[in-house]
């Protein structure tokens, strides 16, 4: 017999043996039926167990992304600053919360979903730190605004009040702050009643001289701040590397001296008070900050601007014994530095905290400041007082109702779309704050504005009373002002009339028409092919 | 075996399998349960004891060079495992406009390698970009690493600055600034027209020579510390640059200036560039309170606040005289009521500056001056535009 045959016989024998237990005299016995019942029961139980752990509702499932706590990311295992959320830190002697380059984003940046940042969440983080009974000092690098228009002045005023409530100690004057003008800037810094220069929020700038006078209370050259049982000496400079960015400011009013000399003088004053920690805020490039850190080795912490919006790599950087820290742009992050003077090897811990809405709820006091900001815009009638520009066509806006007199189907489709409710969405808005007087919001939610530049066209939306027919995102938001089109129709010049307002889908794509409002800061996942069908409409009836 | 036994066995088996499939896979009618957020412990955890995997990433930063605005890019990074046990990888956070496309193999065998693809889109109109993604591992020596892509952005048309601000305008002389307009796509574009919203704005256009384009890009536009190291030819980023000299005259003796210029070019599919020009003509003098005083510029009123009469107090107002040709001098010619003492102190280091010091001397009895009935201080100045200054002063001596 071959081995194969032997094996086959063996299996047949085994099968015969196995078959025997459920047979009694060739008949299916009770054991057989019990076994079947057990198998079926086992199958049922297995199925039920699987069902209870899955989530279905006839809809596509969204698996939430892992909520990874944002921690310092260093690939080098020898570096000390990594992988630890501040929530896991032991009690520090002091914590520094550092922010900067907010660029006007007092609310979360819309460049991502979910959104991150905002002063309301920032205040919540600071509160969490203080609730741990950690002594906290808050410092800002400057660059708080986007431009220097009148709206920015109101925003700055609201922000100053917010920073004071968050108990910030220092705000370094940067490019955007200086562009507001020396006179205006000084008028915002009302010195404390007893004349002391060191308490409360102060604007900092050791090498910034306004009106050629060092007698003015703003900016201060240095501060020594009591934080818990420790003292920190803080000074700040406007970097040589960014001087060009100041542009056309009057040098009689704003002069920038040599940062190094200014730091030397400031350090002399600081050192007299024997601080436990020394901080340099450098509103300059990282490169310049590195050079200053190498020259002035007594600083423990240096803060600098960065070209990178989210500085998750090589942050912080170790320069000798000092840490060089960047905070990123748009207020999305707060750099939290814990100080442990008793520890030999690890005096600092670092966490670049991303301000998400899960961990950081909106602080009520900050919401008040944001409401006050909107109230200032309303009182100033900013929509009406800022200059209007001419539309390149020279034509006037007529409103969707006028278009709808002939284009009834297009009007009907528009009425069903979200575009027609864009103005109402500003009224209810985020956090219950109406933004219908805010040019930065109105420019995309009404007709007759150059959205990328936040400038009103002549004849564009002014107010609910004066221009109620221009509320929402309407026909003319994409097709341009319609007055000429109507004129040509009335003259029976149909071809010319059509040409004056026609925008094909190909043209809209090519000119990135939608992206003038659905830009990366407000509509990060915009996809023309997915969005267009929601508003696709016929031209003629 | 009897056919009935076979049949029953088969039916039982089918019923069991069908039961598993139906109950385990079919839609349920109960409320969906949200996937619970992953805690930190969901990241790959290193083994308690060795051996451990060893993550090696030959390239963590990729410099793409130049990308055009609105273009998309992707790059594959290689991750090796030089350990003796499998290496686990898990995607973490990415920066905005960046996504992790694919990880070839989330468990890299010992001695093996995998690729991780990063995808990104250049949406922001910034002259440079940097995006990154974080990957978590169970290598105890490298629990996470970052993959970075960076580069520079070609913009079909760009202008800088976005606005001009003149903080101290004068009706006597123009305020001047510069605007640069550049293109990475068109070497021979033209500025066809500049519209100014006011006759008080004059513009003049000059072409920046080729050897000036590097300076423009580095000093004015970019400010990127690594640019010179990256060896990116500026000619790919800037093909043509124009400089526009802007001169604006404040048309009022005092007040704000708020105008625009619109720059038209022949670059196809681009909108005209609008540059706002803002300025203030603050008048001959500006006042800044010191040491607890408050200043109301419209009313030209200084509030000294509450003062303890027995102790007395000093408060000060810094004055800046704009456009002075010689050191600013202020002389007190009248103070009413006499209980208020006023002195002026020129700043020897700054000819524009002078301090006005108000004093309520110690031992002053209770005295009140309100906005309706303020104290009056008249000063004579040597400023060519303003001979006298009349200030209101309010205070409450208690």
Interface residues (C-beta under 8 A of the other chain):
Chain A: X19 X22 X23 X26 X27 X28 X32 X36 X39 X40 X42 X43 X44 X46 X47 X48 X49 X50 X51 X54 X55 X56 X57 X58 X59 X61 X62 X63 X64 X66 X67 X68 X69 X70 X73 X75 X77 X82 X83 X85 X111 X112 X147 X148 X149 X150 X179 X180 X181 X182 X183 X184 X186 X187 X190 X191 X192 X193 X194 X195 X211 X212 X213 X214 X215 X216 X217 X241 X242 X244 X245 X247 X248 X249 X250 X252 X253 X254 X285 X286 X287 X307 X308 X309 X310 X312 X313 X354 X358 X386 X387 X389 X390 X392 X450 X452 X453 X455 X510 X511 X512 X519 X520 X521 X524
Chain B: X1 X2 X4 X5 X8 X9 X12 X13 X15 X16 X17 X19 X20 X21 X22 X23 X24 X25 X26 X27 X28 X31 X32 X33 X34 X35 X37 X38 X39 X40 X42 X43 X57 X60 X61 X70 X90 X92 X93 X95 X96 X97 X123 X124 X128 X130 X132 X134 X136 X141 X142 X143 X144 X145 X146 X148 X161 X162 X163 X164 X165 X166 X167 X168 X175 X176 X177 X178 X195 X197 X219 X220 X222 X223 X224 X225 X256 X258 X259 X260 X262 X269 X271 X272 X274 X276 X278 X280 X282 X286 X288 X289 X290 X291 X292 X294 X295 X297 X305 X318 X320 X322 X347 X349 X350 X351 X352 X353 X355
